[in-house]
Amino acid sequence: MSTDHDATNTLYPIGKLPQDDLLKLLGELQTPPDPRLIQGPGLSCDAAVVAFGNRYLVTKSDPITFATDEIGWYAVNVNANDIACLGAKPEWFIATLLLPEGQTDQTLVKQIFHQIHAACAQLGARLIGGHTEITHKLNRPIVVGNMFGEIAPGDLIRSNGAQPGDKLILTKGIAVEGTALLAREMRDKLSRTISNEKLDKAANMLHNPGISVVKDALLMTTAGEVHAMHDPTEGGVATGLQEMMQAAGLGAVIEEAALPFYQETLDFCDTLGLDPLGLIASGSLLAAVNPNDAETITHYLERHGIAVSIIGVVREEPGILLQGQAGNRPLPVFARDEITRIFES
């Protein structure tokens, strides 16, 4: 049966499943209740939490599909970020490597393994297992990662914990991962109008300031009262904000002038016709914090070399407003990440 003209079975585009469809699917899955499951699947729930005695096990799985350069590095850090967003330290990593037939040699495999090892070592985590195969009809490497961590129950930061009046904090700038990806994957096209020096700097954003938010998260929870943290990935900072607020059943007002964009990001997006608010944004940590602690937290992170901005406030009313010189307007909504449009062109 053809699916092209069936409205109930339309083919999905590249990127995440549409949010409404995913929530509907999750709602249809009736599983027996488990008193040890502290956090399961849900909106903004990027990692699961299971009780193990007097500790919680925190676990996360995520693939790397857009990047090819330093894919192992991406896999470790993207998974570790979501562990840290719940207040836990990433400890153990499992990797599944799916490699393209006719293109895979010992050099490629060795590179990816060394990237995974180096990224784990930098975080103090360990590679403990996984699977490697050459996969039929695959045209690029894919790494599926599983990261594990643990935490004391009283230290857990819940994904839906934002409260009215909380200040919203964003570390580093918008959008670290997307900017590095564009510089690495679209260099030929960007180099027609952008200097090699700027492209080299942007490509190195993978490491400086880096796509890891583990340090950001662990410092933040040390400095003050943090109610929720989120790693904005696919769909960018705009989608990260939407997910965090919807999970808490709240809204927010965002100061447009306070959003910390990198100039390289703006230049690349202008050249390629993308909106930086919807560009994959690992490397920034979004947090809702007690308003009385916001300044203390920002100063503490800055003293430890992490750029940070207070970008808005949580409110009772649903919806997110972007407040600028021309007044308030709804924060843009992105059905899928802006970077997917580049891979389709």
C-alpha positions as CSV (number, residue, x, y, z in Angstrom):
1,M,0.0,0.0,0.0
2,S,1.4,3.4,-1.0
3,T,2.0,5.8,1.9
4,D,2.6,8.9,-0.3
5,H,-1.1,10.0,-0.2
6,D,-2.2,8.6,3.1
7,A,-2.6,11.4,5.5
8,T,-2.4,9.1,8.5
9,N,0.9,7.5,7.3
10,T,2.9,10.4,5.8
11,L,6.6,9.9,5.5
12,Y,8.6,11.8,8.1
13,P,11.5,14.1,7.1
14,I,15.0,13.9,8.5
15,G,15.4,14.7,12.2
16,K,13.5,13.9,15.4
17,L,10.0,12.5,15.3
18,P,7.4,15.3,15.6
19,Q,6.8,16.0,19.2
20,D,3.1,15.4,19.1
21,D,3.5,12.0,17.4
22,L,6.1,10.9,19.9
23,L,4.0,11.9,22.9
24,K,1.0,10.0,21.4
25,L,3.1,6.9,20.8
26,L,4.5,7.0,24.4
27,G,0.9,7.4,25.7
28,E,-0.1,4.2,23.8
29,L,2.5,2.1,25.5
30,Q,1.0,0.7,28.6
31,T,3.8,-0.9,30.7
32,P,3.4,-2.3,34.2
33,P,4.3,0.3,36.9
34,D,7.7,-0.1,38.4
35,P,8.4,1.6,41.8
36,R,12.1,1.6,41.0
37,L,11.6,3.8,37.9
38,I,12.1,7.3,39.1
39,Q,12.1,9.0,35.7
40,G,11.0,7.3,32.5
41,P,10.2,8.5,28.9
42,G,8.6,11.8,28.5
43,L,8.9,15.4,27.2
44,S,12.3,16.8,28.1
45,C,13.2,13.5,29.9
46,D,16.5,12.9,28.0
47,A,17.8,10.4,30.6
48,A,16.1,7.7,32.6
49,V,16.5,7.2,36.4
50,V,16.3,3.9,38.2
51,A,16.6,3.3,41.9
52,F,19.4,0.9,42.9
53,G,19.5,0.6,46.7
54,N,20.6,3.9,48.2
55,R,21.7,5.3,44.8
56,Y,20.0,6.2,41.6
57,L,21.3,4.9,38.2
58,V,21.0,7.5,35.5
59,T,21.2,6.3,31.9
60,K,21.0,7.9,28.4
61,S,21.1,6.7,24.8
62,D,21.7,8.9,21.8
63,P,23.1,8.4,18.3
64,I,25.4,10.7,16.2
65,T,24.0,10.9,12.7
66,F,24.9,14.3,11.3
67,A,28.6,14.5,12.1
68,T,31.3,12.3,10.4
69,D,34.4,14.2,11.6
70,E,35.3,13.3,15.2
71,I,32.1,11.3,15.5
72,G,33.4,9.4,18.5
73,W,34.0,12.6,20.4
74,Y,30.5,13.8,19.7
75,A,29.0,10.5,20.9
76,V,30.6,10.5,24.3
77,N,29.9,14.2,25.1
78,V,26.3,14.4,23.8
79,N,25.4,11.4,26.0
80,A,27.3,12.7,29.0
81,N,25.6,16.0,28.8
82,D,22.2,14.6,29.5
83,I,23.5,12.6,32.5
84,A,25.0,15.8,33.9
85,C,21.7,17.7,33.4
86,L,20.2,15.5,36.1
87,G,23.0,16.4,38.5
88,A,24.9,13.1,38.0
89,K,28.5,12.5,37.0
90,P,29.0,10.4,33.7
91,E,30.8,7.2,34.7
92,W,30.4,4.4,32.1
93,F,30.0,4.4,28.3
94,I,28.8,1.7,25.8
95,A,29.2,2.4,22.1
96,T,27.6,0.7,19.0
97,L,29.5,1.5,15.8
98,L,27.6,1.0,12.5
99,L,30.1,1.5,9.7
100,P,29.6,1.8,5.9
101,E,30.3,-1.2,3.7
102,G,33.0,-0.5,1.1
103,Q,34.3,2.5,2.9
104,T,35.5,1.1,6.3
105,D,39.2,0.3,6.9
106,Q,41.3,-0.2,10.0
107,T,42.3,3.5,10.0
108,L,38.6,4.7,10.3
109,V,37.8,2.2,13.1
110,K,41.0,3.1,15.0
111,Q,40.2,6.9,14.7
112,I,36.7,6.4,16.1
113,F,37.9,4.2,19.0
114,H,40.6,6.7,19.9
115,Q,38.1,9.6,19.8
116,I,35.8,7.7,22.2
117,H,38.7,6.8,24.5
118,A,40.0,10.4,24.6
119,A,36.5,11.9,25.3
120,C,35.9,9.4,28.1
121,A,39.3,10.1,29.6
122,Q,38.6,13.8,29.6
123,L,35.4,13.3,31.5
124,G,36.7,10.7,33.9
125,A,34.4,8.1,32.4
126,R,35.2,4.6,31.1
127,L,34.4,2.7,27.9
128,I,33.0,-0.6,29.2
129,G,31.6,-2.3,26.1
130,G,29.5,-2.1,22.9
131,H,29.3,-3.5,19.4
132,T,31.0,-2.9,16.1
133,E,29.8,-3.9,12.6
134,I,30.0,-3.1,8.9
135,T,26.4,-2.4,7.9
136,H,24.7,-3.1,4.6
137,K,23.7,0.0,2.5
138,L,25.0,2.5,5.1
139,N,26.9,5.4,3.5
140,R,28.3,7.1,6.6
141,P,29.4,6.1,10.1
142,I,26.9,6.1,12.9
143,V,27.7,5.8,16.5
144,V,25.0,5.0,19.1
145,G,26.1,5.8,22.6
146,N,24.8,4.7,26.0
147,M,26.1,6.6,29.0
148,F,25.6,5.7,32.7
149,G,26.1,7.7,35.9
150,E,24.9,7.5,39.5
151,I,23.6,10.0,42.0
152,A,22.3,10.2,45.6
153,P,18.5,10.5,45.5
154,G,18.5,13.9,47.3
155,D,20.9,15.4,44.6
156,L,18.7,14.5,41.6
157,I,17.7,17.5,39.4
158,R,14.4,16.7,37.8
159,S,13.7,17.6,34.1
160,N,10.3,19.1,35.0
161,G,11.5,21.1,38.0
162,A,11.3,24.7,36.7
163,Q,9.2,27.0,38.9
164,P,7.5,30.3,38.3
165,G,9.8,33.2,39.0
166,D,12.9,31.2,38.3
167,K,15.7,32.9,36.3
168,L,16.7,31.2,33.1
169,I,20.5,30.9,32.6
170,L,22.4,29.8,29.5
171,T,26.1,28.9,29.5
172,K,28.5,29.6,26.7
173,G,26.7,30.8,23.5
174,I,24.4,29.8,20.6
175,A,25.0,27.4,19.0
176,V,28.3,25.6,19.7
177,E,27.7,22.2,18.1
178,G,25.8,23.5,15.1
179,T,28.5,26.1,14.3
180,A,31.3,23.4,14.6
181,L,29.2,21.0,12.5
182,L,28.7,23.6,9.7
183,A,32.3,24.5,9.6
184,R,33.4,20.9,9.4
185,E,30.7,19.5,7.1
186,M,29.9,22.5,4.9
187,R,33.4,24.1,4.6
188,D,33.5,24.1,0.8
189,K,30.3,26.0,0.5
190,L,31.1,28.4,3.4
191,S,34.6,29.1,2.2
192,R,33.3,31.0,-0.8
193,T,32.4,33.9,1.4
194,I,34.0,33.2,4.8
195,S,37.7,33.2,5.6
196,N,39.6,30.0,6.4
197,E,40.7,31.6,9.7
198,K,37.1,32.0,10.8
199,L,36.2,28.5,9.6
200,D,39.1,26.9,11.4
201,K,38.1,28.8,14.6
202,A,34.5,27.6,14.3
203,A,35.5,24.0,13.6
204,N,37.6,24.0,16.8
205,M,34.5,25.1,18.8
206,L,33.9,21.3,19.2
207,H,36.8,21.6,21.7
208,N,36.9,25.3,22.6
209,P,34.5,26.2,24.2
210,G,33.5,22.6,23.6
211,I,30.2,20.7,23.4
212,S,30.4,19.3,26.9
213,V,28.3,20.8,29.6
214,V,29.3,18.4,32.3
215,K,31.6,21.0,34.0
216,D,28.9,23.6,33.7
217,A,26.2,21.4,35.3
218,L,28.3,20.2,38.2
219,L,29.6,23.7,39.0
220,M,26.1,25.1,38.8
221,T,24.6,22.7,41.3
222,T,27.5,23.5,43.7
223,A,26.9,27.3,43.5
224,G,23.2,27.6,44.2
225,E,19.6,26.2,44.0
226,V,19.0,24.7,40.6
227,H,15.5,23.5,39.8
228,A,16.0,22.1,36.2
229,M,18.7,21.8,33.6
230,H,18.5,20.9,29.9
231,D,21.0,20.4,27.1
232,P,19.5,22.0,24.0
233,T,20.4,19.7,21.1
234,E,18.2,19.1,18.0
235,G,15.9,22.0,17.4
236,G,18.4,24.4,19.1
237,V,17.9,26.7,22.1
238,A,14.4,27.5,21.0
239,T,13.3,23.8,21.2
240,G,15.3,23.3,24.4
241,L,13.3,26.2,26.0
242,Q,10.0,24.8,24.7
243,E,10.8,21.3,26.1
244,M,11.8,22.6,29.5
245,M,8.7,24.8,29.9
246,Q,6.3,22.2,28.6
247,A,7.7,19.6,30.9
248,A,6.9,21.9,33.9
249,G,3.6,23.1,32.5
250,L,4.9,26.7,32.5
251,G,5.9,29.5,30.2
252,A,8.7,32.1,30.0
253,V,9.8,35.5,28.8
254,I,13.1,35.6,27.0
255,E,15.1,38.8,26.6
256,E,16.2,38.8,22.9
257,A,19.1,41.2,23.6
258,A,20.5,38.8,26.3
259,L,20.8,35.8,23.9
260,P,24.5,35.1,23.5
261,F,25.1,34.4,19.8
262,Y,28.5,33.7,18.3
263,Q,29.4,35.9,15.4
264,E,30.5,32.8,13.4
265,T,27.1,31.3,14.0
266,L,25.3,34.4,12.7
267,D,27.6,34.5,9.7
268,F,27.2,30.8,8.8
269,C,23.4,30.9,9.2
270,D,23.1,34.1,7.1
271,T,25.1,32.5,4.3
272,L,23.2,29.2,4.4
273,G,19.7,30.7,5.1
274,L,19.3,29.1,8.6
275,D,17.8,30.4,11.9
276,P,20.4,30.1,14.7
277,L,17.7,29.7,17.3
278,G,16.8,26.3,15.7
279,L,20.4,25.1,15.2
280,I,21.6,22.1,17.1
281,A,23.1,23.6,20.2
282,S,25.0,21.1,22.4
283,G,27.6,23.0,24.4
284,S,25.2,25.3,26.0
285,L,23.5,24.4,29.3
286,L,20.0,25.8,29.9
287,A,19.0,26.0,33.6
288,A,16.1,27.3,35.7
289,V,17.4,28.5,39.0
290,N,16.2,30.2,42.2
291,P,16.0,33.9,41.3
292,N,17.8,34.7,44.6
293,D,20.8,32.6,43.5
294,A,21.0,33.6,39.8
295,E,23.7,36.2,40.3
296,T,25.7,34.0,42.6
297,I,25.6,31.1,40.1
298,T,26.6,33.3,37.2
299,H,29.5,34.8,39.0
300,Y,30.7,31.4,40.2
301,L,30.7,30.0,36.7
302,E,32.5,33.0,35.3
303,R,35.2,32.6,38.0
304,H,35.7,29.1,36.6
305,G,36.0,30.3,33.0
306,I,32.5,29.5,31.8
307,A,30.6,32.3,30.0
308,V,27.0,32.6,31.2
309,S,24.0,34.8,30.6
310,I,20.7,35.4,32.4
311,I,18.3,35.2,29.4
312,G,14.8,35.4,30.9
313,V,12.3,34.4,33.6
314,V,9.9,31.5,34.1
315,R,6.2,32.5,34.3
316,E,2.9,30.8,35.2
317,E,1.3,31.6,31.8
318,P,2.0,28.9,29.1
319,G,3.9,29.9,26.0
320,I,7.3,31.5,25.5
321,L,7.6,35.2,24.5
322,L,10.7,36.7,22.9
323,Q,11.0,40.3,24.2
324,G,12.8,42.7,21.9
325,Q,12.9,46.4,20.9
326,A,9.8,45.9,18.7
327,G,7.8,44.4,21.6
328,N,6.9,40.8,22.4
329,R,6.5,38.0,19.9
330,P,6.2,34.2,20.3
331,L,9.5,32.3,20.4
332,P,9.9,30.6,17.0
333,V,9.0,26.9,16.9
334,F,11.1,24.4,14.9
335,A,9.5,21.1,13.9
336,R,13.0,19.9,13.1
337,D,16.5,21.1,13.5
338,E,17.7,23.8,11.0
339,I,20.8,21.7,10.1
340,T,18.6,19.0,8.6
341,R,17.8,21.3,5.7
342,I,21.5,21.4,4.8
343,F,21.7,17.6,4.6
344,E,18.7,17.5,2.3
345,S,20.1,20.1,-0.2
